[in-house]
Amino acid sequence: MPKAENWQLDRANYPFSHSAETRFADLDLLGHINNVSMAGLFEHGRGMFNHSLKSERRQPGQRWLIASVAINYVAEAHFPEHVIIASGISRVGRSSWDIASAAFQSNGCVATCITTLVLTDKDGTVSIPDALRDEYATLMVKRG
């Protein structure tokens, strides 16, 4: 399993964060937030990050699709403490980009996540518009 890079473990390196409530139903038999619930917390944080964008993310007939999600667990996460999901852009290509996220509780980083998204239309991949590319440049994570 890939180990998280040092920059991923520092909340200050992410330009956006959102606090998410944990639920008793999120627990596994050992009393930790389970992996499916952690994926849901990352999804929620990613959704709030995307919702905060000012630029139009797509034109009529276009859609963005998730190509991959990679979650690495760093430490145990616990209920009832909230989880802070911090997010930022870590890579921008021609038609795809990566959102780097990390989940934090009081003891520090508990998990990291890299999500790759692709902009498409009915004919396949589409170039990321300049306005969105410019906004992504302001939302890059700091790699220390």
Chimera marker file (.cmm) of the C-alpha trace (Angstrom):
<marker_set name="trace">
<marker id="1" x="0.000" y="0.000" z="0.000" r="1" g="1" b="0" radius="0.5"/>
<marker id="2" x="1.417" y="3.439" z="-0.889" r="1" g="1" b="0" radius="0.5"/>
<marker id="3" x="2.452" y="5.550" z="2.060" r="1" g="1" b="0" radius="0.5"/>
<marker id="4" x="1.102" y="9.101" z="2.330" r="1" g="1" b="0" radius="0.5"/>
<marker id="5" x="3.573" y="11.825" z="1.413" r="1" g="1" b="0" radius="0.5"/>
<marker id="6" x="4.490" y="14.294" z="4.159" r="1" g="1" b="0" radius="0.5"/>
<marker id="7" x="2.690" y="17.230" z="2.501" r="1" g="1" b="0" radius="0.5"/>
<marker id="8" x="-0.565" y="15.238" z="2.553" r="1" g="1" b="0" radius="0.5"/>
<marker id="9" x="-0.491" y="14.987" z="6.352" r="1" g="1" b="0" radius="0.5"/>
<marker id="10" x="-0.525" y="18.754" z="7.018" r="1" g="1" b="0" radius="0.5"/>
<marker id="11" x="-3.942" y="20.431" z="6.926" r="1" g="1" b="0" radius="0.5"/>
<marker id="12" x="-2.312" y="23.803" z="6.185" r="1" g="1" b="0" radius="0.5"/>
<marker id="13" x="-1.331" y="22.528" z="2.711" r="1" g="1" b="0" radius="0.5"/>
<marker id="14" x="-4.949" y="22.384" z="1.527" r="1" g="1" b="0" radius="0.5"/>
<marker id="15" x="-6.817" y="25.525" z="0.407" r="1" g="1" b="0" radius="0.5"/>
<marker id="16" x="-10.297" y="24.260" z="1.373" r="1" g="1" b="0" radius="0.5"/>
<marker id="17" x="-11.726" y="22.361" z="4.324" r="1" g="1" b="0" radius="0.5"/>
<marker id="18" x="-15.118" y="21.210" z="5.528" r="1" g="1" b="0" radius="0.5"/>
<marker id="19" x="-16.173" y="19.707" z="8.865" r="1" g="1" b="0" radius="0.5"/>
<marker id="20" x="-18.254" y="16.544" z="8.614" r="1" g="1" b="0" radius="0.5"/>
<marker id="21" x="-20.118" y="14.834" z="11.415" r="1" g="1" b="0" radius="0.5"/>
<marker id="22" x="-19.381" y="11.195" z="12.128" r="1" g="1" b="0" radius="0.5"/>
<marker id="23" x="-22.226" y="8.850" z="13.054" r="1" g="1" b="0" radius="0.5"/>
<marker id="24" x="-22.509" y="5.867" z="15.361" r="1" g="1" b="0" radius="0.5"/>
<marker id="25" x="-23.520" y="3.885" z="12.249" r="1" g="1" b="0" radius="0.5"/>
<marker id="26" x="-20.065" y="4.626" z="10.773" r="1" g="1" b="0" radius="0.5"/>
<marker id="27" x="-18.339" y="2.336" z="13.282" r="1" g="1" b="0" radius="0.5"/>
<marker id="28" x="-16.921" y="-1.104" z="12.566" r="1" g="1" b="0" radius="0.5"/>
<marker id="29" x="-16.767" y="-3.913" z="15.121" r="1" g="1" b="0" radius="0.5"/>
<marker id="30" x="-13.503" y="-2.524" z="16.524" r="1" g="1" b="0" radius="0.5"/>
<marker id="31" x="-15.012" y="0.918" z="17.189" r="1" g="1" b="0" radius="0.5"/>
<marker id="32" x="-13.286" y="2.732" z="14.300" r="1" g="1" b="0" radius="0.5"/>
<marker id="33" x="-14.870" y="4.679" z="11.451" r="1" g="1" b="0" radius="0.5"/>
<marker id="34" x="-15.163" y="1.955" z="8.783" r="1" g="1" b="0" radius="0.5"/>
<marker id="35" x="-13.670" y="2.183" z="5.308" r="1" g="1" b="0" radius="0.5"/>
<marker id="36" x="-17.020" y="2.600" z="3.505" r="1" g="1" b="0" radius="0.5"/>
<marker id="37" x="-17.976" y="5.474" z="5.802" r="1" g="1" b="0" radius="0.5"/>
<marker id="38" x="-14.558" y="7.092" z="5.313" r="1" g="1" b="0" radius="0.5"/>
<marker id="39" x="-15.101" y="6.919" z="1.543" r="1" g="1" b="0" radius="0.5"/>
<marker id="40" x="-18.459" y="8.631" z="2.082" r="1" g="1" b="0" radius="0.5"/>
<marker id="41" x="-16.850" y="11.350" z="4.199" r="1" g="1" b="0" radius="0.5"/>
<marker id="42" x="-14.314" y="11.979" z="1.420" r="1" g="1" b="0" radius="0.5"/>
<marker id="43" x="-17.120" y="12.063" z="-1.147" r="1" g="1" b="0" radius="0.5"/>
<marker id="44" x="-18.995" y="14.635" z="0.939" r="1" g="1" b="0" radius="0.5"/>
<marker id="45" x="-15.871" y="16.777" z="1.390" r="1" g="1" b="0" radius="0.5"/>
<marker id="46" x="-15.107" y="16.558" z="-2.339" r="1" g="1" b="0" radius="0.5"/>
<marker id="47" x="-18.689" y="17.587" z="-3.113" r="1" g="1" b="0" radius="0.5"/>
<marker id="48" x="-18.408" y="20.627" z="-0.845" r="1" g="1" b="0" radius="0.5"/>
<marker id="49" x="-15.078" y="21.525" z="-2.469" r="1" g="1" b="0" radius="0.5"/>
<marker id="50" x="-16.608" y="21.261" z="-5.956" r="1" g="1" b="0" radius="0.5"/>
<marker id="51" x="-19.627" y="23.272" z="-4.827" r="1" g="1" b="0" radius="0.5"/>
<marker id="52" x="-17.314" y="26.090" z="-3.690" r="1" g="1" b="0" radius="0.5"/>
<marker id="53" x="-15.866" y="26.581" z="-7.190" r="1" g="1" b="0" radius="0.5"/>
<marker id="54" x="-16.795" y="29.834" z="-8.857" r="1" g="1" b="0" radius="0.5"/>
<marker id="55" x="-16.128" y="28.813" z="-12.480" r="1" g="1" b="0" radius="0.5"/>
<marker id="56" x="-18.566" y="26.759" z="-14.505" r="1" g="1" b="0" radius="0.5"/>
<marker id="57" x="-17.187" y="23.247" z="-14.481" r="1" g="1" b="0" radius="0.5"/>
<marker id="58" x="-18.831" y="22.107" z="-17.694" r="1" g="1" b="0" radius="0.5"/>
<marker id="59" x="-20.790" y="23.255" z="-20.698" r="1" g="1" b="0" radius="0.5"/>
<marker id="60" x="-24.134" y="21.787" z="-21.854" r="1" g="1" b="0" radius="0.5"/>
<marker id="61" x="-23.585" y="18.217" z="-23.011" r="1" g="1" b="0" radius="0.5"/>
<marker id="62" x="-20.429" y="17.816" z="-20.949" r="1" g="1" b="0" radius="0.5"/>
<marker id="63" x="-19.986" y="15.876" z="-17.735" r="1" g="1" b="0" radius="0.5"/>
<marker id="64" x="-17.149" y="15.064" z="-15.438" r="1" g="1" b="0" radius="0.5"/>
<marker id="65" x="-16.596" y="11.507" z="-14.393" r="1" g="1" b="0" radius="0.5"/>
<marker id="66" x="-14.591" y="9.994" z="-11.588" r="1" g="1" b="0" radius="0.5"/>
<marker id="67" x="-11.889" y="7.813" z="-13.130" r="1" g="1" b="0" radius="0.5"/>
<marker id="68" x="-10.292" y="6.648" z="-9.868" r="1" g="1" b="0" radius="0.5"/>
<marker id="69" x="-10.360" y="7.062" z="-6.109" r="1" g="1" b="0" radius="0.5"/>
<marker id="70" x="-7.408" y="5.968" z="-3.967" r="1" g="1" b="0" radius="0.5"/>
<marker id="71" x="-7.786" y="6.093" z="-0.186" r="1" g="1" b="0" radius="0.5"/>
<marker id="72" x="-4.928" y="5.423" z="2.204" r="1" g="1" b="0" radius="0.5"/>
<marker id="73" x="-5.578" y="4.983" z="5.907" r="1" g="1" b="0" radius="0.5"/>
<marker id="74" x="-3.048" y="6.645" z="8.179" r="1" g="1" b="0" radius="0.5"/>
<marker id="75" x="-4.576" y="6.241" z="11.650" r="1" g="1" b="0" radius="0.5"/>
<marker id="76" x="-7.813" y="5.192" z="13.307" r="1" g="1" b="0" radius="0.5"/>
<marker id="77" x="-10.754" y="7.595" z="13.092" r="1" g="1" b="0" radius="0.5"/>
<marker id="78" x="-13.328" y="7.624" z="15.886" r="1" g="1" b="0" radius="0.5"/>
<marker id="79" x="-16.926" y="8.579" z="16.629" r="1" g="1" b="0" radius="0.5"/>
<marker id="80" x="-18.284" y="11.029" z="17.827" r="1" g="1" b="0" radius="0.5"/>
<marker id="81" x="-15.492" y="13.405" z="16.819" r="1" g="1" b="0" radius="0.5"/>
<marker id="82" x="-16.091" y="15.355" z="13.622" r="1" g="1" b="0" radius="0.5"/>
<marker id="83" x="-13.760" y="14.818" z="10.672" r="1" g="1" b="0" radius="0.5"/>
<marker id="84" x="-12.269" y="17.774" z="8.825" r="1" g="1" b="0" radius="0.5"/>
<marker id="85" x="-11.944" y="16.981" z="5.124" r="1" g="1" b="0" radius="0.5"/>
<marker id="86" x="-9.309" y="19.242" z="3.571" r="1" g="1" b="0" radius="0.5"/>
<marker id="87" x="-9.082" y="19.388" z="-0.233" r="1" g="1" b="0" radius="0.5"/>
<marker id="88" x="-7.197" y="20.993" z="-3.082" r="1" g="1" b="0" radius="0.5"/>
<marker id="89" x="-6.101" y="20.389" z="-6.649" r="1" g="1" b="0" radius="0.5"/>
<marker id="90" x="-2.928" y="18.349" z="-6.947" r="1" g="1" b="0" radius="0.5"/>
<marker id="91" x="-2.670" y="17.916" z="-10.736" r="1" g="1" b="0" radius="0.5"/>
<marker id="92" x="-4.254" y="19.396" z="-13.858" r="1" g="1" b="0" radius="0.5"/>
<marker id="93" x="-3.891" y="17.700" z="-17.227" r="1" g="1" b="0" radius="0.5"/>
<marker id="94" x="-5.501" y="18.398" z="-20.587" r="1" g="1" b="0" radius="0.5"/>
<marker id="95" x="-8.876" y="16.863" z="-19.734" r="1" g="1" b="0" radius="0.5"/>
<marker id="96" x="-8.384" y="15.429" z="-16.242" r="1" g="1" b="0" radius="0.5"/>
<marker id="97" x="-7.449" y="16.674" z="-12.805" r="1" g="1" b="0" radius="0.5"/>
<marker id="98" x="-6.747" y="15.264" z="-9.371" r="1" g="1" b="0" radius="0.5"/>
<marker id="99" x="-8.348" y="16.388" z="-6.141" r="1" g="1" b="0" radius="0.5"/>
<marker id="100" x="-6.162" y="15.621" z="-3.141" r="1" g="1" b="0" radius="0.5"/>
<marker id="101" x="-8.009" y="15.324" z="0.157" r="1" g="1" b="0" radius="0.5"/>
<marker id="102" x="-7.118" y="14.367" z="3.691" r="1" g="1" b="0" radius="0.5"/>
<marker id="103" x="-9.258" y="13.587" z="6.724" r="1" g="1" b="0" radius="0.5"/>
<marker id="104" x="-8.219" y="15.073" z="10.054" r="1" g="1" b="0" radius="0.5"/>
<marker id="105" x="-9.308" y="14.527" z="13.633" r="1" g="1" b="0" radius="0.5"/>
<marker id="106" x="-7.734" y="15.986" z="16.778" r="1" g="1" b="0" radius="0.5"/>
<marker id="107" x="-4.800" y="13.562" z="16.659" r="1" g="1" b="0" radius="0.5"/>
<marker id="108" x="-3.920" y="14.578" z="13.095" r="1" g="1" b="0" radius="0.5"/>
<marker id="109" x="-4.399" y="13.026" z="9.697" r="1" g="1" b="0" radius="0.5"/>
<marker id="110" x="-6.373" y="9.779" z="9.676" r="1" g="1" b="0" radius="0.5"/>
<marker id="111" x="-6.623" y="9.144" z="5.904" r="1" g="1" b="0" radius="0.5"/>
<marker id="112" x="-5.691" y="10.583" z="2.526" r="1" g="1" b="0" radius="0.5"/>
<marker id="113" x="-7.515" y="10.412" z="-0.786" r="1" g="1" b="0" radius="0.5"/>
<marker id="114" x="-6.631" y="11.189" z="-4.407" r="1" g="1" b="0" radius="0.5"/>
<marker id="115" x="-9.545" y="11.377" z="-6.838" r="1" g="1" b="0" radius="0.5"/>
<marker id="116" x="-9.003" y="11.662" z="-10.596" r="1" g="1" b="0" radius="0.5"/>
<marker id="117" x="-11.792" y="13.303" z="-12.589" r="1" g="1" b="0" radius="0.5"/>
<marker id="118" x="-12.167" y="13.538" z="-16.371" r="1" g="1" b="0" radius="0.5"/>
<marker id="119" x="-14.188" y="16.056" z="-18.379" r="1" g="1" b="0" radius="0.5"/>
<marker id="120" x="-16.112" y="14.367" z="-21.214" r="1" g="1" b="0" radius="0.5"/>
<marker id="121" x="-18.876" y="14.817" z="-23.761" r="1" g="1" b="0" radius="0.5"/>
<marker id="122" x="-20.642" y="12.352" z="-26.078" r="1" g="1" b="0" radius="0.5"/>
<marker id="123" x="-17.486" y="12.020" z="-28.189" r="1" g="1" b="0" radius="0.5"/>
<marker id="124" x="-15.020" y="11.404" z="-25.355" r="1" g="1" b="0" radius="0.5"/>
<marker id="125" x="-12.643" y="13.597" z="-23.375" r="1" g="1" b="0" radius="0.5"/>
<marker id="126" x="-12.835" y="17.391" z="-23.579" r="1" g="1" b="0" radius="0.5"/>
<marker id="127" x="-10.171" y="19.984" z="-22.765" r="1" g="1" b="0" radius="0.5"/>
<marker id="128" x="-10.582" y="21.756" z="-19.437" r="1" g="1" b="0" radius="0.5"/>
<marker id="129" x="-11.801" y="25.339" z="-20.097" r="1" g="1" b="0" radius="0.5"/>
<marker id="130" x="-9.278" y="28.116" z="-19.431" r="1" g="1" b="0" radius="0.5"/>
<marker id="131" x="-11.440" y="29.758" z="-16.728" r="1" g="1" b="0" radius="0.5"/>
<marker id="132" x="-11.617" y="26.514" z="-14.767" r="1" g="1" b="0" radius="0.5"/>
<marker id="133" x="-7.925" y="25.837" z="-15.336" r="1" g="1" b="0" radius="0.5"/>
<marker id="134" x="-7.171" y="29.332" z="-13.962" r="1" g="1" b="0" radius="0.5"/>
<marker id="135" x="-9.314" y="28.702" z="-10.884" r="1" g="1" b="0" radius="0.5"/>
<marker id="136" x="-7.668" y="25.327" z="-10.300" r="1" g="1" b="0" radius="0.5"/>
<marker id="137" x="-4.295" y="27.101" z="-10.328" r="1" g="1" b="0" radius="0.5"/>
<marker id="138" x="-5.427" y="29.133" z="-7.274" r="1" g="1" b="0" radius="0.5"/>
<marker id="139" x="-6.596" y="25.974" z="-5.468" r="1" g="1" b="0" radius="0.5"/>
<marker id="140" x="-3.453" y="23.890" z="-5.724" r="1" g="1" b="0" radius="0.5"/>
<marker id="141" x="-2.208" y="22.042" z="-2.661" r="1" g="1" b="0" radius="0.5"/>
<marker id="142" x="1.164" y="23.052" z="-1.223" r="1" g="1" b="0" radius="0.5"/>
<marker id="143" x="3.681" y="20.281" z="-1.546" r="1" g="1" b="0" radius="0.5"/>
<marker id="144" x="6.004" y="21.758" z="1.067" r="1" g="1" b="0" radius="0.5"/>
<link id1="1" id2="2" r="1" g="1" b="0" radius="0.2"/>
<link id1="2" id2="3" r="1" g="1" b="0" radius="0.2"/>
<link id1="3" id2="4" r="1" g="1" b="0" radius="0.2"/>
<link id1="4" id2="5" r="1" g="1" b="0" radius="0.2"/>
<link id1="5" id2="6" r="1" g="1" b="0" radius="0.2"/>
<link id1="6" id2="7" r="1" g="1" b="0" radius="0.2"/>
<link id1="7" id2="8" r="1" g="1" b="0" radius="0.2"/>
<link id1="8" id2="9" r="1" g="1" b="0" radius="0.2"/>
<link id1="9" id2="10" r="1" g="1" b="0" radius="0.2"/>
<link id1="10" id2="11" r="1" g="1" b="0" radius="0.2"/>
<link id1="11" id2="12" r="1" g="1" b="0" radius="0.2"/>
<link id1="12" id2="13" r="1" g="1" b="0" radius="0.2"/>
<link id1="13" id2="14" r="1" g="1" b="0" radius="0.2"/>
<link id1="14" id2="15" r="1" g="1" b="0" radius="0.2"/>
<link id1="15" id2="16" r="1" g="1" b="0" radius="0.2"/>
<link id1="16" id2="17" r="1" g="1" b="0" radius="0.2"/>
<link id1="17" id2="18" r="1" g="1" b="0" radius="0.2"/>
<link id1="18" id2="19" r="1" g="1" b="0" radius="0.2"/>
<link id1="19" id2="20" r="1" g="1" b="0" radius="0.2"/>
<link id1="20" id2="21" r="1" g="1" b="0" radius="0.2"/>
<link id1="21" id2="22" r="1" g="1" b="0" radius="0.2"/>
<link id1="22" id2="23" r="1" g="1" b="0" radius="0.2"/>
<link id1="23" id2="24" r="1" g="1" b="0" radius="0.2"/>
<link id1="24" id2="25" r="1" g="1" b="0" radius="0.2"/>
<link id1="25" id2="26" r="1" g="1" b="0" radius="0.2"/>
<link id1="26" id2="27" r="1" g="1" b="0" radius="0.2"/>
<link id1="27" id2="28" r="1" g="1" b="0" radius="0.2"/>
<link id1="28" id2="29" r="1" g="1" b="0" radius="0.2"/>
<link id1="29" id2="30" r="1" g="1" b="0" radius="0.2"/>
<link id1="30" id2="31" r="1" g="1" b="0" radius="0.2"/>
<link id1="31" id2="32" r="1" g="1" b="0" radius="0.2"/>
<link id1="32" id2="33" r="1" g="1" b="0" radius="0.2"/>
<link id1="33" id2="34" r="1" g="1" b="0" radius="0.2"/>
<link id1="34" id2="35" r="1" g="1" b="0" radius="0.2"/>
<link id1="35" id2="36" r="1" g="1" b="0" radius="0.2"/>
<link id1="36" id2="37" r="1" g="1" b="0" radius="0.2"/>
<link id1="37" id2="38" r="1" g="1" b="0" radius="0.2"/>
<link id1="38" id2="39" r="1" g="1" b="0" radius="0.2"/>
<link id1="39" id2="40" r="1" g="1" b="0" radius="0.2"/>
<link id1="40" id2="41" r="1" g="1" b="0" radius="0.2"/>
<link id1="41" id2="42" r="1" g="1" b="0" radius="0.2"/>
<link id1="42" id2="43" r="1" g="1" b="0" radius="0.2"/>
<link id1="43" id2="44" r="1" g="1" b="0" radius="0.2"/>
<link id1="44" id2="45" r="1" g="1" b="0" radius="0.2"/>
<link id1="45" id2="46" r="1" g="1" b="0" radius="0.2"/>
<link id1="46" id2="47" r="1" g="1" b="0" radius="0.2"/>
<link id1="47" id2="48" r="1" g="1" b="0" radius="0.2"/>
<link id1="48" id2="49" r="1" g="1" b="0" radius="0.2"/>
<link id1="49" id2="50" r="1" g="1" b="0" radius="0.2"/>
<link id1="50" id2="51" r="1" g="1" b="0" radius="0.2"/>
<link id1="51" id2="52" r="1" g="1" b="0" radius="0.2"/>
<link id1="52" id2="53" r="1" g="1" b="0" radius="0.2"/>
<link id1="53" id2="54" r="1" g="1" b="0" radius="0.2"/>
<link id1="54" id2="55" r="1" g="1" b="0" radius="0.2"/>
<link id1="55" id2="56" r="1" g="1" b="0" radius="0.2"/>
<link id1="56" id2="57" r="1" g="1" b="0" radius="0.2"/>
<link id1="57" id2="58" r="1" g="1" b="0" radius="0.2"/>
<link id1="58" id2="59" r="1" g="1" b="0" radius="0.2"/>
<link id1="59" id2="60" r="1" g="1" b="0" radius="0.2"/>
<link id1="60" id2="61" r="1" g="1" b="0" radius="0.2"/>
<link id1="61" id2="62" r="1" g="1" b="0" radius="0.2"/>
<link id1="62" id2="63" r="1" g="1" b="0" radius="0.2"/>
<link id1="63" id2="64" r="1" g="1" b="0" radius="0.2"/>
<link id1="64" id2="65" r="1" g="1" b="0" radius="0.2"/>
<link id1="65" id2="66" r="1" g="1" b="0" radius="0.2"/>
<link id1="66" id2="67" r="1" g="1" b="0" radius="0.2"/>
<link id1="67" id2="68" r="1" g="1" b="0" radius="0.2"/>
<link id1="68" id2="69" r="1" g="1" b="0" radius="0.2"/>
<link id1="69" id2="70" r="1" g="1" b="0" radius="0.2"/>
<link id1="70" id2="71" r="1" g="1" b="0" radius="0.2"/>
<link id1="71" id2="72" r="1" g="1" b="0" radius="0.2"/>
<link id1="72" id2="73" r="1" g="1" b="0" radius="0.2"/>
<link id1="73" id2="74" r="1" g="1" b="0" radius="0.2"/>
<link id1="74" id2="75" r="1" g="1" b="0" radius="0.2"/>
<link id1="75" id2="76" r="1" g="1" b="0" radius="0.2"/>
<link id1="76" id2="77" r="1" g="1" b="0" radius="0.2"/>
<link id1="77" id2="78" r="1" g="1" b="0" radius="0.2"/>
<link id1="78" id2="79" r="1" g="1" b="0" radius="0.2"/>
<link id1="79" id2="80" r="1" g="1" b="0" radius="0.2"/>
<link id1="80" id2="81" r="1" g="1" b="0" radius="0.2"/>
<link id1="81" id2="82" r="1" g="1" b="0" radius="0.2"/>
<link id1="82" id2="83" r="1" g="1" b="0" radius="0.2"/>
<link id1="83" id2="84" r="1" g="1" b="0" radius="0.2"/>
<link id1="84" id2="85" r="1" g="1" b="0" radius="0.2"/>
<link id1="85" id2="86" r="1" g="1" b="0" radius="0.2"/>
<link id1="86" id2="87" r="1" g="1" b="0" radius="0.2"/>
<link id1="87" id2="88" r="1" g="1" b="0" radius="0.2"/>
<link id1="88" id2="89" r="1" g="1" b="0" radius="0.2"/>
<link id1="89" id2="90" r="1" g="1" b="0" radius="0.2"/>
<link id1="90" id2="91" r="1" g="1" b="0" radius="0.2"/>
<link id1="91" id2="92" r="1" g="1" b="0" radius="0.2"/>
<link id1="92" id2="93" r="1" g="1" b="0" radius="0.2"/>
<link id1="93" id2="94" r="1" g="1" b="0" radius="0.2"/>
<link id1="94" id2="95" r="1" g="1" b="0" radius="0.2"/>
<link id1="95" id2="96" r="1" g="1" b="0" radius="0.2"/>
<link id1="96" id2="97" r="1" g="1" b="0" radius="0.2"/>
<link id1="97" id2="98" r="1" g="1" b="0" radius="0.2"/>
<link id1="98" id2="99" r="1" g="1" b="0" radius="0.2"/>
<link id1="99" id2="100" r="1" g="1" b="0" radius="0.2"/>
<link id1="100" id2="101" r="1" g="1" b="0" radius="0.2"/>
<link id1="101" id2="102" r="1" g="1" b="0" radius="0.2"/>
<link id1="102" id2="103" r="1" g="1" b="0" radius="0.2"/>
<link id1="103" id2="104" r="1" g="1" b="0" radius="0.2"/>
<link id1="104" id2="105" r="1" g="1" b="0" radius="0.2"/>
<link id1="105" id2="106" r="1" g="1" b="0" radius="0.2"/>
<link id1="106" id2="107" r="1" g="1" b="0" radius="0.2"/>
<link id1="107" id2="108" r="1" g="1" b="0" radius="0.2"/>
<link id1="108" id2="109" r="1" g="1" b="0" radius="0.2"/>
<link id1="109" id2="110" r="1" g="1" b="0" radius="0.2"/>
<link id1="110" id2="111" r="1" g="1" b="0" radius="0.2"/>
<link id1="111" id2="112" r="1" g="1" b="0" radius="0.2"/>
<link id1="112" id2="113" r="1" g="1" b="0" radius="0.2"/>
<link id1="113" id2="114" r="1" g="1" b="0" radius="0.2"/>
<link id1="114" id2="115" r="1" g="1" b="0" radius="0.2"/>
<link id1="115" id2="116" r="1" g="1" b="0" radius="0.2"/>
<link id1="116" id2="117" r="1" g="1" b="0" radius="0.2"/>
<link id1="117" id2="118" r="1" g="1" b="0" radius="0.2"/>
<link id1="118" id2="119" r="1" g="1" b="0" radius="0.2"/>
<link id1="119" id2="120" r="1" g="1" b="0" radius="0.2"/>
<link id1="120" id2="121" r="1" g="1" b="0" radius="0.2"/>
<link id1="121" id2="122" r="1" g="1" b="0" radius="0.2"/>
<link id1="122" id2="123" r="1" g="1" b="0" radius="0.2"/>
<link id1="123" id2="124" r="1" g="1" b="0" radius="0.2"/>
<link id1="124" id2="125" r="1" g="1" b="0" radius="0.2"/>
<link id1="125" id2="126" r="1" g="1" b="0" radius="0.2"/>
<link id1="126" id2="127" r="1" g="1" b="0" radius="0.2"/>
<link id1="127" id2="128" r="1" g="1" b="0" radius="0.2"/>
<link id1="128" id2="129" r="1" g="1" b="0" radius="0.2"/>
<link id1="129" id2="130" r="1" g="1" b="0" radius="0.2"/>
<link id1="130" id2="131" r="1" g="1" b="0" radius="0.2"/>
<link id1="131" id2="132" r="1" g="1" b="0" radius="0.2"/>
<link id1="132" id2="133" r="1" g="1" b="0" radius="0.2"/>
<link id1="133" id2="134" r="1" g="1" b="0" radius="0.2"/>
<link id1="134" id2="135" r="1" g="1" b="0" radius="0.2"/>
<link id1="135" id2="136" r="1" g="1" b="0" radius="0.2"/>
<link id1="136" id2="137" r="1" g="1" b="0" radius="0.2"/>
<link id1="137" id2="138" r="1" g="1" b="0" radius="0.2"/>
<link id1="138" id2="139" r="1" g="1" b="0" radius="0.2"/>
<link id1="139" id2="140" r="1" g="1" b="0" radius="0.2"/>
<link id1="140" id2="141" r="1" g="1" b="0" radius="0.2"/>
<link id1="141" id2="142" r="1" g="1" b="0" radius="0.2"/>
<link id1="142" id2="143" r="1" g="1" b="0" radius="0.2"/>
<link id1="143" id2="144" r="1" g="1" b="0" radius="0.2"/>
</marker_set>
